Amino acid sequence: MSEATIITPLPPASEAAAPLPVRLPPSPPIPKFLQGAGFSVSRNWTVAQIVRRCGDVFTLTLPVFGRTVIVTDPALAKQLFMANTDDVGNIQPNLSRVLGSGSVFALDGTDHRRRRKLLTPPFHGKSIKNYETIFEEETLREAADWPEGQAFETLEPMMRITLNAILRAVFGADGAHLDELRRIIPPWVTLGSRLAVLPTPRRTYGRFSPWGRLAAYRRRYDEVIGRLIDAVQADPHLEDRDDVLALLLRSTYEDGSTMSRQDIGDELLTLLAAGHETTAATLGWAFERISRHPQVLARLAAEADTDGNEYRQATILEIQRSRTVIDFAGRHVYAPTFQLGEWVIPQGFSIVVAIDRVHHRSQEFTDPDRFDPQRFVGQRPNTFSHIPFGGGTRRCVGAAFANVEMDVVLRTVLRHFTIETTTAPGEKAHSRGVAYTPADGGRVVMHRRA
């Protein structure tokens, strides 16, 4: 079905103020409790089963989000992502429950636009070129201890590479403070990712509960960040520094105001979390995929010895499509009603784009279950058919940073190691809460190149 046949023209401006009669997409004939349980236990599987019965858009009742419309059609995803932010805004509740009220995930409307404007410069394409050396250095430092000739999990090494890289990009140097953050951030991200998809309790029940442990990690993080902010503010060369923290401390909004220390702490935590787990998960999937596709691996290895990266970029796009790490992006309806194609969604509903299902539509991708980087060689995917970073005004601000990091890490590994191919079945996806990773950690066997 084409976009033209789906999207109904909006009413004239004179009629826009009157809410349209509510018309919800169908809901599967499954008890609400089972809808929520299925989504909580296995989101992708549940959505895939309901798509077969109900089509590309349907209504569910979910834990945390309540009444929710699920979308798997790129045309409807485009309409949602490009909608007026006064009509549909930040999904409620959102990751600010874990990251803090000063995180960009917590903001909406004008506040969100102002914050993104401050965050964009350090993650602009030209600025990211300065980080390429960091990506290569961290990869080589981690790879120095990799076992040779025996299988090992690549996911955890990728987690360390991406964490060290984002720490250096954010803070500009190494030191004792960053060593402490290296101890705090990984368990915090693992725990926070799991809790982010669960309802927030009224109380934490102390340090023996998951939420209590998360709060304890946050207190330790705030202490370290406070010392780092003090050190950077006292640096006589602050104006010459190009790390993210220095840029945030120097930045001002249009009215001349600056970010508070609390907001900076929340935003840095957001960058460390978002720039760490998801990128590492995609890299773990990369090694899992290419070790099972000899022709892809051979072509990547040959390209790594050149200055080119066209096939590597195509491979990254295909990994993001076929092994989607973040499987949904959503909005909350603030207008009295919101028209989504032929449907009219009432205020208070959530609308969620099921990214993994969008990525596996045969209408968009021929033989979608086949891993084939060639589909992206010489052509970019449709903007709203390939959405690993979300879309619209809330698209991940660090998308370019993550893309360059994955490119450099893969190139560096392929230049220094030979990866054995395997005929083993592909690893299943494991949910870490927010992100999906290879269930066995992306195991491969490598040999150092002469």
Disulfide bonds with the S-S distance in Angstrom:
none
